Amino acid sequence: MANDAFESAKLGQLLTMHWGLLGPEQLAGARRARTLGLGSTVRKFNQLAVPGLGGVWFAKQIFLATLGVRVADRLRSTNSNVKAIEIANAVEALACWCAFQNNGWTRDPRLRGSQKLAGKDNLTFTRLRQPRFYVTQPMRMATVEALVDLGFVESGSQRFNSFRCTQAGMDLIEAATAAYRPFNGTVEDYLFNRAKDDASVSNTPALREALSPLVVLPVDARALIRDKLCEGAGLNPSAARRKNALAWVRSVEPSNSAGWDAKPSALEASHWDDLRLGARFFAARDAAIDVLNAIEVQMVPLAVPKLTVDDARTFSLVQRAIIDLRKAAQRFLGEDADPTEGRTAMAFCRECVEADPAAIIRSLVKRDDRVLRLVGNDVLPGAAFSSQLQAEASEDESEGPGADNVGRVPVPGGISGRIRNLYLLELDLQGRLGEFLSQSATEETV
């Protein structure tokens, strides 16, 4: 019993909500994202939940990425080698640097790069756009789908470097920056000129207020984003789902955590069914990761981290995790539905209800092949294995506000991260996100 308690305590250090992502500057070596070969399956359920949102959870993400694309558009007239990714990363890095300079380098889930940006000054676009200057997982990466689907950029593909700012994107930039005049010019012109001349950027109050992720967008800019989220809902089923989901999360009472018993009136029955089915799939996926984590816990203390599959199945922690996995997978299979191409979700869950625990372990370790890998009948460390227990990264898009804030979002348990993100985005469109996040910070200090 004492050993079981010790193992459970260690597992508790390792297991976190699989929805969020750690700040990239905290991770060394290969990312610990365990996709289990289910990336397209996860994306399908997320798309069914809130089409076209990507990993966006507050409006400034959309604005900063759009502004980066627009500045890159203009720079191409002087240099054909300009890459939108580099300029958008530079604008985002500058925005976070301005915010950190103003808030005394206090961490906030809307900011990235506190360690990378600390002590930096004399910022030029040449420095800002360097690959290692800012974080390896900028917020821009979560906006790719939303920028295209909401019409702020146009592109023949989902490759960010091919993006061009649309009129809607320029309208957003104008609405977001009209009130701010750094050196008596527009924010866009100022950034373009600084980038073109490779001159140092000054952290003026006007620039900081315009760019800082901690400053809510002006009312007109937020209204434009809301309109784009709901645009075309009468003709486009995907847009209708997005609009209906936005109406639902706005109606949810913060004090009453919603459950799965009753369908919200704002949602169509098919939409609600897809959300519930997705939650059951995510539960099975997370339970599978728990099995791998339990095996990892047994390997970390070993002088030579290696277990046979037969040894791994004997540990009580692993056995309990497999029991939980079978239950979660069977709940999904009991729905007898799978909207994914090739019914990949159902195939995965069938692997997770095998009668032989060793077969389940082999299947999961093969799918992992990142933190743990299978060689013959041996479970060995993968490229992302660490002798120190680490929190799990995720293949989900949601790179948002952290597990503490996610747990405060009053939506049904296990639901797609896009619904949680949409709840937070709706708060931001109302100008209330800062209040929500500050409440979390206050609770931590009590």
N, C-alpha and C positions, 0 to 999 in steps of 0.2 A: 504493500500500500504506500509506504513512504517513497519507494522508487517511482511508482505511478504518479504521485503528487509532484515529485521533482520533474519528471518528464512533462507533465501537464504545464508546470510553470514555465519550462523552457519553450514549450510549444506556444504558450501564450505570448512570449516575447516575439516569436516569429510570425504568428498569424495576425494579420490586420485585415481591415476591409479590403477586398481585392479590387474595389472600384477606383481608388485614387492612385495617384503617382507621387512618389517622393520627388522633391526638388532635385533635378539632375546633378547639381553641383555637389550633392551629398553621396553620389554613387560612384564607385570606382570599378573599373573593368567592365565586363559585359553586363548589360542590364539584366535584372532578374525577372523580366517579363516572361511568364509561362503562358504561351499562347495555346499550347496543347493541340496545335493544328486546327484551331477553331476560330481563327481570326475572321474569316468570311461569315461564319455562322453568327458570331457576336455582332458583326456589322448588320446582318440581316435583321436581327431582333431589335437592334437600336434604330434602324431605319423604319421599321414598323411602328416603333414607339413614337418617335418625333422625326419625321423625314426632314433632311436637309439642315439639321442643326449642328452636326459634327460634335466637337467638344466644347463649344462656346457656352459660357455660363455667366458672363457679364458683358455689357454692351461695348465697353472700351476696347475689348479684344478685337471686335469687328472694325471699329474705327481705326485703331492703330495699324492693323494689317492693310486696310484699304488705303490709308495715308502712305504707307510704305510702297504699295503698288503704284500709287499716283506719282510719288517723287521719282521712282524708278522709271516710269513712263517718260517723264520730262528729261531725265538724265540720259536716256537713250538717244536723244537728239544731239548730244555732244559726245557720247561714247557708246558704241554699239555693243561693248562687252559688259554693260551693266546687267547685274542679276537682281531680279526682284526679291529673291530670298534674302540676299545680303542686305539690301536697303531696308526691307521690312524688319529684319532682325536688328539693324542699327537703330531704326526709329523706336522699336520696342525697348531696346537696351537703354537708349537715351531717356525714354519715358520713365523707366524704373529708376534710373540714376537720379533724375530730377526729383522723383517722389522720395527716394531714400535720403537725398540731401536735405529735404524739407522735414522729414519725420524723424530725423535722428537715427536712421538706419534700423528702425523698428520693423520687424517682420510682419508681413500681411499676406494672406493667401492670394491677393491680386497682384503681388509683386514677385519677381524672380531675380535671382542673381545677387543676393546680399553679399555673399562671399566674393564672387567674381568682380563685382563693381566697387567694392570697398577700396578706398584709397586712390581711386582713379580720378584724374583730372586732365585738363587740356585735351578734351575729347574732340577729335575730328572724325569724319565719316570713314577715313582710312582705318583708324583704330577701331571704331565702333563696328565695322563690318567684318573684322577679322574673325575667323571661325572659332577661336578659343577665347575671344574677348568676353563673350556673354555665354549664357547657359547652352547646353547641347539640345535641350528640349524647350525652345521658346513657346510662348503662348500662340504665336502665329500658326504653329503646326495644327492646333485645334480648330482653326478657322477656315481651313481650305474648302471644305464642303459648303459651309454656310456662305462664304463670299460668293461662290458660284450660284448656289441655289436661290439665294436672296437677291441676286442680280447686281451686286456691287462691283463685280468684275466679270469680264467675259474671257473665255478660253476655249480652245479646241480640246483641252484635256484637263485633268486634275493636277497637272504639274504647275507649281506655284510660279516658276520662272516664266511661264507662258501667259500669265495673267496680265490683262490690261484693264485699267479703270473704266467703268461705264459712266454714263451721265448720272445714274443713281449714286454711284460711288462718289462722284464729285459733289453731288448735292449733299451727301452725308458729311463730307469734309467741310463744306461751306457751313452747314448747320452747326457742326461741332466746334468750329473755330472762329466764327464771325465776330465773336465778342473779344477775341484775344489778338493783340497787335504787337508782337515782339519787334522792337525797333521800328515801330510805325509801319509795319508791313504785314502781310498775311503769314500765318504759320507755314503754309505750304511753300510760299516764296522763300521764306527764311531758311527752311530746311533744304530746299533745292539749291539755293545759292551757297549755303555752307558746304553742301556735298559737292557741288560743281567746283568750288574754289578750294576744297579741302581745308577750310578754315575752322578754327575752334568754335564750338557751340557754347553759348552763354546760357546759364540756367536762370533766365529772367522769370519774374512772377507770371508774366503772360504766357511764356512757353510752358512753364511748369503746370499752370492751371489747365492749359489746353491738352497736354499730353498725359499728365499723371493718371495712372490707373485708379488712384484713390479719389479722384475728383469725378463726380457723376457727369455724364454728358448733359449738355443743355436740353431743355424740353423739346425743342424742334427736332434735334437729332434723335432723341429717344422715340419720338412719335414716328419718324421716318422708318426706324428699324422695326417698330411694332407693325406699321403698315406693310412692310415687306414680309414679315412673318406670316401675315394673314392674307397677302395678295394672292388672287387667283383661287381662293378656296371654293368658289362656286363651280369651277370647271375642273380643277385638279384635285383628285382624291388625296394626294400626298399633302398638298397645301391645306386641304380641309382638316386632315388629321392634326397638322401643326396648329392651326387656328383653334380647333376644338380642345386640344391639349393645353394650349395657353389659357383658354377660358376656364378649364378645369382647375389648373394649379392656382389661378387667381382666386378661385372661390373657396379653396381649401382653408379651413380655419387653423391657424398655427397651433392652437391649444388642443386640437383633436387630430391625432394621427390617423390617417385614413387606412382602412383595411380592404380586404378583398371580397367582403361579403356582398356589397351592393355596388352596381355599376353607377358611376357618376352620370348625371343627366346630360352633361356636356359631350359625352363620348358616345360614338356609335358602338353597338354591341360587338361588331367584329374587331374594332380597335381595342376594346376592353379585353376581349378574348386573347388577342395577340399579346397584350401587356402581361396578362396572367400566365400565358404559356411561356413567354420570355423569362419571367421571373422564376419559373420552375426550371428552365434550362440553366439560368445563371446560378441557381442554387446547386444544381448537379455539378456544374463547372467548378464552383468554389469548393464544393465538398471534395472533388477530385484533387484540387490543389492542396487541400488540407491533408490528404493522404500522402502526397509527395512531401509536404512539410514535416509530417510525422516521421517519415523515413529519414529525412535530412537531420532531424533532431538526434536520431540514433547514430548517425555517421559523424557528426561534428566532433564529438569527444575522442574519436578513435585516432590513434597514432597514424594509422593508414586508413583513411576514410573509404571503406569498401565493405559492402554487404552482399551476400548472395540473396537472391529473391526468396529462397526458402527461409533464410535467417530473418529477413525483413518482415515476413508474414507472422513471425512468432511474437513480436512485440505487442503488448496490450494496447499501447497508444495507436499503433498502426491498425490493429484489429478493430478498435472502436471507430476509427476514422473510416474504415472500409464499410462497416455497418451503416454509418450515417450516409456514406456515398450511395450505397445500394438503395436506401430508402428514398433519397433525393432523386436518383435516376429513375426509380420505379414510378415516382409521382409524375415525372414528365412522361414516361412511356404510357402511363395510365390515361393520358389525354388523347392518345392515338391521333396526334396531329403533328405535322412538322412542315412549316412553310419554307424551309431552307432548300436551296438547290442540292439535289442528290440526297436529301433527307439526312444531312450530316449530323444534325442534333440527335436524331433518333439512333443513328449508328453509334455515336459516341456513348449515349446512355445505355445501349445494349452491351457495350464493352464493360460498363460499370456495374452490371448486375450478374456477371458471370459467377457461377457457383464456386469456382476455384479462386481463392484470394490471390494466389500466385499469378494467375492469368490477368487479373485486374492490375496488379503491380507492374507486370511486364508491359501491359498496354499503356499505362500511364507514364512510365519512365521512358518508353519509346516516344510517346507524344511530347514529353518534356524535352529531353535531349539538349538541355541548356544548363539547368542547375544540376540535374542528375541525368546520367545516360546509362544505357544498357549495353553491356558487352558480354555476349553469351548469356550466362545466367547470373552475372554479377552486376550490381548497381554501383556505379563509379561516379566520382565528381565530374560535373560538366564545366563548361567555360565560365559560368556565372556562380559556381559553388564558392562559398566562403567559409572559413573556419569560425567566423563570427556570425551569429544568427542575425539575419537582416529582414526588414519588413519587405513584403512582396510588392513588386511593381505589377502592373496590369497591362493586358492587351486592350483594355477598354480605352475609348477616346477621352474619357473624363479625367482631365488633369487639374481639377478645380480646387475647391476650398478646403480639402482635408477631411479626414474621417470624422473629426469632432463636429464639423459643421454639417457634413452629410447626415449624420445621425439625428440632427435637429430638423431635417426637412420632413414635414408631415405627409408623406406619401406611403403607400403600401410597401412592406418589406420585400426586398429582393428585386424591386422594379428596375427597369433599365435606367442607367445613369443619366440618360438624356432627359428623363422626366424630372429627376432631381435638378439637373442643370437648368431646365426650363423654369422650374420654380424659382431658382435664384435669379435667372435672367429677368423674370417677371418682376421680382422685387426691385431689381436694378432699374427697370423701365419705369417703375413708380418712384424711383429715387430713395428706396428704403434698404438697399443691400448693405450699405455701410452700417446702418443701425443693427441689422441682423448679425453681421460679423462681429461688431463690437460687443454684442450681448454674449457671444461665445467666449470672447476674450475675457469679459468680466466674470463669467462663470468659472473660468479656469483659475482665477485668482482668489475666488471665494474659499 
